[in-house]
């Protein structure tokens, strides 16, 4: 049997990892500034995270949500404390797409409506409804297409106001990334998010803050939406939530009421997943990683802005993007194979940086030095 060939793959096998470093099968060492799509939040194989999972594994790894699972309640309490959303409710699942799927379904249950507003260059996942509100026709199968999804220009307040005036009583939810990831690291303006909150309040729609990539402290606040001083009705989470352990979830405003059977999951919230998630939050808190992400992010952003060969440096905290000119379009691959540094990309010529929140200032400075060397290679 062969693997289903859907991923463009670099010919590298990563065999072990620690902190912000990974090693391949030939023992070559790489600096990781991508963290497997923003998944590695506290560093690869953090010893406390490993111990937390191993300890839980020796007790019980899984049982279904048909029984009381106290570690879920422990996770909910810790998440409420660190996120500042103590009065919200937690529903656990397995991935970001599943988190957004449940958020959208819950919004429709709550409002009794069908229309969803999403935005240009949005990415919310690959499952049925999540992909229907993702602005990438190439990954939307015919069965996923729906007239209920409406795409508006990102950061366009007037277009949002007009859509609510026309369809306000039909709109179930607005779903928005605080910082678009796959779309190229575009930051939602504070005024834009405030307008979403105002219109959702006025027309009774649900504000869904997609925080799968831009949440969990990456921006320098727990949720990037927090910069606008707004409170969403639902926050979706995954990626950095488990530091590599498959895990997702939504936290839900108390105004949305639960009833038995409306949402469900087999593997979501299992004992091992909760142990991994608790380890992440405990390390974030103990090592002050949200503040650290802000500090290192400021250094990276300032350093990148000073490099004339690149442009459009943007983002918040450790979610950073910049544009490269056409003659540097292979810069990402050059950084990987010549300088042994993993970065990310977005089309057409955007490099994305999504390192561990624990990346050191020294590693950040090393990346800037090597980036300058790589650019000089093209210009010589």
Legacy VTK file of the C-alpha trace (Angstrom):
# vtk DataFile Version 3.0
C-alpha trace
ASCII
DATASET POLYDATA
POINTS 380 float
0.000 0.000 0.000
1.177 3.524 -0.842
0.461 6.743 0.984
-2.186 8.954 -0.596
-0.022 11.586 -2.284
-1.520 14.902 -1.123
1.487 16.581 0.509
4.450 18.247 -1.236
7.261 16.777 0.871
10.803 17.920 1.547
13.256 15.012 1.448
14.090 15.243 5.156
13.325 12.787 7.962
13.192 14.346 11.421
14.180 11.708 13.967
14.347 13.681 17.211
13.785 17.179 18.551
14.383 19.345 21.585
13.308 22.922 22.257
13.624 24.871 18.998
16.005 22.364 17.395
15.323 19.234 15.328
17.686 16.624 13.868
17.370 14.505 10.738
18.381 10.884 10.124
21.901 12.043 9.187
22.212 13.952 12.479
22.038 17.340 10.763
20.734 19.963 13.180
18.038 22.461 12.171
16.591 25.552 13.818
12.790 25.293 13.755
10.994 28.598 13.186
7.802 26.961 11.960
6.908 24.434 14.653
4.934 22.208 12.317
2.351 24.870 11.396
2.397 26.721 14.770
1.805 23.514 16.713
4.916 23.551 18.910
4.047 26.102 21.570
6.390 25.305 24.478
9.244 23.649 22.571
9.751 20.159 21.185
9.696 17.362 23.796
9.615 19.759 26.733
10.604 17.544 29.686
7.647 18.576 31.841
5.221 17.894 28.965
6.796 14.464 28.383
6.593 13.615 32.082
2.958 14.747 32.309
1.959 12.487 29.410
4.028 9.512 30.606
2.581 9.781 34.110
-0.983 9.836 32.759
-0.278 6.986 30.337
0.646 4.730 33.241
-2.757 5.393 34.836
-5.302 5.492 31.996
-4.971 6.779 28.442
-8.578 6.811 27.324
-12.159 6.345 28.264
-15.180 7.857 26.591
-17.129 10.934 27.643
-19.808 8.683 29.100
-18.043 8.896 32.475
-16.781 11.709 34.673
-13.236 12.743 33.702
-11.873 15.081 36.404
-8.790 16.031 34.376
-11.154 17.741 31.895
-12.465 19.929 34.705
-8.893 20.664 35.815
-8.045 21.725 32.261
-11.142 23.941 32.003
-10.252 25.704 35.246
-6.614 26.321 34.257
-7.609 27.486 30.761
-10.139 29.905 32.233
-7.521 31.356 34.565
-4.795 31.881 31.972
-7.067 33.052 29.149
-9.073 35.365 31.383
-12.319 33.684 30.306
-13.280 32.082 33.630
-17.039 32.203 33.025
-16.857 30.480 29.608
-17.575 26.790 28.975
-15.163 24.296 27.379
-15.923 21.672 24.732
-12.979 19.480 23.743
-12.378 17.831 20.386
-9.388 16.757 18.266
-8.386 19.395 15.718
-8.810 22.969 14.553
-11.179 22.045 11.757
-13.331 20.117 14.206
-13.262 23.048 16.621
-14.514 25.425 13.936
-17.056 22.880 12.721
-18.541 22.657 16.212
-18.407 26.429 16.695
-20.373 27.016 13.498
-22.870 24.288 14.330
-23.383 25.681 17.827
-23.940 29.196 16.420
-26.611 27.842 14.109
-28.263 25.961 16.965
-28.251 29.109 19.094
-29.646 31.480 16.460
-31.770 29.119 14.379
-30.120 30.685 11.302
-27.961 29.463 8.414
-25.833 32.266 6.919
-22.166 32.529 7.896
-19.937 35.519 7.169
-16.308 34.739 6.481
-13.574 36.805 4.808
-11.197 36.874 1.874
-8.113 34.654 2.319
-9.704 32.989 5.352
-8.674 29.463 6.311
-10.830 27.617 8.852
-10.170 23.942 8.108
-10.852 21.138 5.662
-13.973 19.479 7.071
-17.421 20.060 5.607
-18.595 23.422 6.971
-15.128 24.660 7.988
-13.892 24.327 4.411
-17.106 25.893 3.066
-16.132 29.119 4.877
-12.492 28.834 3.758
-11.555 31.116 0.861
-9.731 28.576 -1.289
-11.894 27.008 -4.024
-9.214 24.436 -4.860
-9.831 22.566 -1.572
-13.629 22.914 -1.556
-15.259 19.813 -3.049
-18.634 20.196 -4.782
-20.384 18.551 -1.815
-18.922 21.217 0.499
-20.226 24.175 -1.486
-23.104 26.009 0.155
-25.102 29.152 -0.482
-25.013 29.822 3.266
-21.350 30.950 3.189
-20.734 34.625 2.412
-17.225 36.030 1.846
-16.471 39.693 2.514
-13.227 41.655 2.111
-10.995 41.311 5.161
-10.728 44.446 7.329
-13.495 46.174 5.326
-15.876 47.646 7.899
-18.222 49.154 5.331
-18.710 45.821 3.545
-19.502 44.224 6.897
-22.034 46.925 7.790
-23.702 46.576 4.374
-23.954 42.783 4.687
-25.621 43.033 8.084
-28.053 45.680 6.833
-29.079 43.375 3.992
-28.990 39.959 5.682
-28.795 40.719 9.408
-31.755 38.592 10.479
-30.397 35.601 8.521
-26.806 35.669 9.787
-25.954 32.961 12.316
-22.306 33.875 12.822
-19.243 35.798 11.762
-16.052 33.730 11.871
-12.750 35.575 11.757
-9.074 34.914 12.423
-7.474 37.564 14.607
-4.397 37.115 12.435
-4.814 35.207 9.190
-2.247 32.429 8.969
-2.544 30.533 5.685
-3.808 33.768 4.123
-0.395 35.376 4.619
-0.203 36.825 8.176
-2.744 39.618 7.863
-3.772 41.225 11.157
-7.420 42.057 11.785
-7.591 45.705 12.789
-8.994 46.565 16.195
-11.736 48.690 14.607
-12.707 45.790 12.337
-13.097 43.372 15.259
-15.009 45.984 17.242
-17.374 46.394 14.288
-17.928 42.624 14.163
-18.795 42.661 17.867
-21.162 45.621 17.453
-23.019 44.118 14.495
-23.283 40.666 16.065
-24.785 42.278 19.161
-27.191 44.409 17.140
-28.470 41.556 14.970
-28.191 38.642 17.384
-25.411 36.820 15.503
-22.553 34.847 17.084
-18.979 36.156 16.961
-16.576 33.222 16.440
-12.914 34.047 17.048
-10.874 31.499 15.107
-7.811 31.269 17.349
-6.499 27.948 16.060
-3.240 29.468 14.845
-3.214 32.964 16.365
-4.282 31.905 19.850
-2.636 30.300 22.869
-0.275 33.183 23.556
1.359 33.327 20.140
0.457 36.973 19.502
1.679 38.273 22.870
-1.810 38.018 24.353
-3.638 34.759 24.993
-6.033 35.421 22.097
-5.006 37.870 19.370
-8.589 39.173 19.411
-7.799 40.519 22.901
-5.823 43.392 21.348
-9.144 44.921 20.270
-10.623 44.678 23.759
-13.515 42.559 22.493
-14.977 39.345 23.838
-16.067 36.819 21.253
-18.943 34.417 21.858
-16.887 31.373 20.859
-13.105 30.936 20.597
-11.795 27.965 18.615
-8.413 26.477 19.535
-6.071 23.658 18.506
-2.443 23.619 17.221
-0.438 25.003 20.174
-3.008 23.652 22.628
-1.297 20.246 22.869
2.270 21.039 21.707
1.997 18.230 19.159
-0.590 16.037 20.854
-3.765 16.076 18.690
-6.219 18.288 20.531
-8.750 21.025 19.834
-11.533 22.810 21.581
-13.923 25.709 21.768
-14.665 27.933 24.716
-18.217 29.194 24.752
-19.867 32.269 26.247
-22.314 31.562 29.077
-25.107 33.062 26.962
-24.972 29.953 24.719
-26.733 27.115 26.511
-25.848 23.428 26.274
-28.189 20.495 25.964
-27.381 16.813 25.887
-26.555 15.463 22.444
-26.104 18.770 20.576
-22.316 18.249 20.313
-20.266 15.112 20.811
-16.918 13.415 20.265
-15.328 10.030 20.880
-11.674 10.938 21.373
-12.023 14.600 22.333
-10.981 15.364 25.898
-9.408 11.975 26.543
-7.111 11.615 29.529
-3.853 11.804 27.566
-4.944 14.847 25.577
-5.921 16.686 28.744
-2.591 15.839 30.370
-0.760 17.268 27.360
-2.931 20.393 27.370
-2.444 20.973 31.086
1.317 20.644 30.675
1.251 23.321 27.970
-0.702 25.776 30.114
1.419 25.094 33.170
4.640 25.696 31.224
3.223 28.843 29.590
2.393 30.148 33.049
5.600 29.062 34.829
7.970 30.240 32.084
6.022 33.449 31.329
5.936 32.507 27.655
3.246 34.952 26.521
5.375 37.913 27.592
8.445 36.193 26.153
6.680 35.742 22.798
5.931 39.457 22.734
9.553 40.410 23.478
11.170 38.061 20.963
8.519 38.973 18.403
9.345 42.661 18.761
13.024 41.895 18.185
12.308 39.785 15.088
9.907 42.336 13.627
12.330 45.230 14.127
15.234 43.228 12.710
13.267 42.092 9.661
12.039 45.632 8.995
15.650 46.786 8.735
16.396 44.356 5.875
15.885 46.267 2.623
15.561 43.210 0.383
12.259 42.134 1.978
9.051 44.095 2.545
5.657 44.038 4.228
6.855 42.795 7.620
3.722 42.191 9.686
2.154 40.205 12.480
2.105 40.189 16.261
4.297 38.389 18.763
5.653 35.185 17.250
3.254 35.115 14.311
5.195 37.044 11.679
5.120 37.256 7.900
7.036 39.152 5.255
7.041 39.417 1.476
9.992 38.417 -0.690
10.539 39.726 -4.220
10.284 37.404 -7.194
14.044 36.923 -7.504
14.068 35.589 -3.920
11.120 33.251 -4.410
13.255 30.222 -3.448
14.481 31.839 -0.236
12.498 29.460 1.987
14.055 26.366 0.401
17.481 27.980 0.480
17.099 28.652 4.210
16.079 25.043 4.777
18.658 23.179 2.708
21.636 25.539 2.906
21.205 27.137 6.332
19.242 24.342 8.070
16.375 26.580 9.189
12.694 25.639 8.905
10.281 28.456 8.042
6.779 28.491 6.582
5.229 30.090 3.545
2.051 31.490 2.083
1.323 32.094 -1.574
2.635 33.704 -3.624
5.933 34.799 -1.996
5.387 35.131 1.745
7.588 33.619 4.445
5.837 32.828 7.729
7.532 32.528 11.105
5.701 30.505 13.771
8.355 29.300 16.227
7.896 27.928 19.700
6.902 30.589 22.212
10.021 29.524 24.113
12.485 30.295 21.316
15.490 32.103 22.745
16.592 35.588 21.786
19.901 34.008 20.701
18.132 31.691 18.253
16.100 34.615 16.927
19.302 36.602 16.342
20.903 33.569 14.671
17.952 33.350 12.274
18.286 37.035 11.321
22.014 36.582 10.699
21.461 33.553 8.478
18.593 35.217 6.633
20.889 38.099 5.721
23.512 35.601 4.535
20.932 33.836 2.380
19.790 37.089 0.797
23.407 38.061 0.052
23.805 34.690 -1.716
21.119 35.747 -4.212
22.449 39.256 -4.667
26.131 38.376 -5.233
LINES 1 381
380 0 1 2 3 4 5 6 7 8 9 10 11 12 13 14 15 16 17 18 19 20 21 22 23 24 25 26 27 28 29 30 31 32 33 34 35 36 37 38 39 40 41 42 43 44 45 46 47 48 49 50 51 52 53 54 55 56 57 58 59 60 61 62 63 64 65 66 67 68 69 70 71 72 73 74 75 76 77 78 79 80 81 82 83 84 85 86 87 88 89 90 91 92 93 94 95 96 97 98 99 100 101 102 103 104 105 106 107 108 109 110 111 112 113 114 115 116 117 118 119 120 121 122 123 124 125 126 127 128 129 130 131 132 133 134 135 136 137 138 139 140 141 142 143 144 145 146 147 148 149 150 151 152 153 154 155 156 157 158 159 160 161 162 163 164 165 166 167 168 169 170 171 172 173 174 175 176 177 178 179 180 181 182 183 184 185 186 187 188 189 190 191 192 193 194 195 196 197 198 199 200 201 202 203 204 205 206 207 208 209 210 211 212 213 214 215 216 217 218 219 220 221 222 223 224 225 226 227 228 229 230 231 232 233 234 235 236 237 238 239 240 241 242 243 244 245 246 247 248 249 250 251 252 253 254 255 256 257 258 259 260 261 262 263 264 265 266 267 268 269 270 271 272 273 274 275 276 277 278 279 280 281 282 283 284 285 286 287 288 289 290 291 292 293 294 295 296 297 298 299 300 301 302 303 304 305 306 307 308 309 310 311 312 313 314 315 316 317 318 319 320 321 322 323 324 325 326 327 328 329 330 331 332 333 334 335 336 337 338 339 340 341 342 343 344 345 346 347 348 349 350 351 352 353 354 355 356 357 358 359 360 361 362 363 364 365 366 367 368 369 370 371 372 373 374 375 376 377 378 379
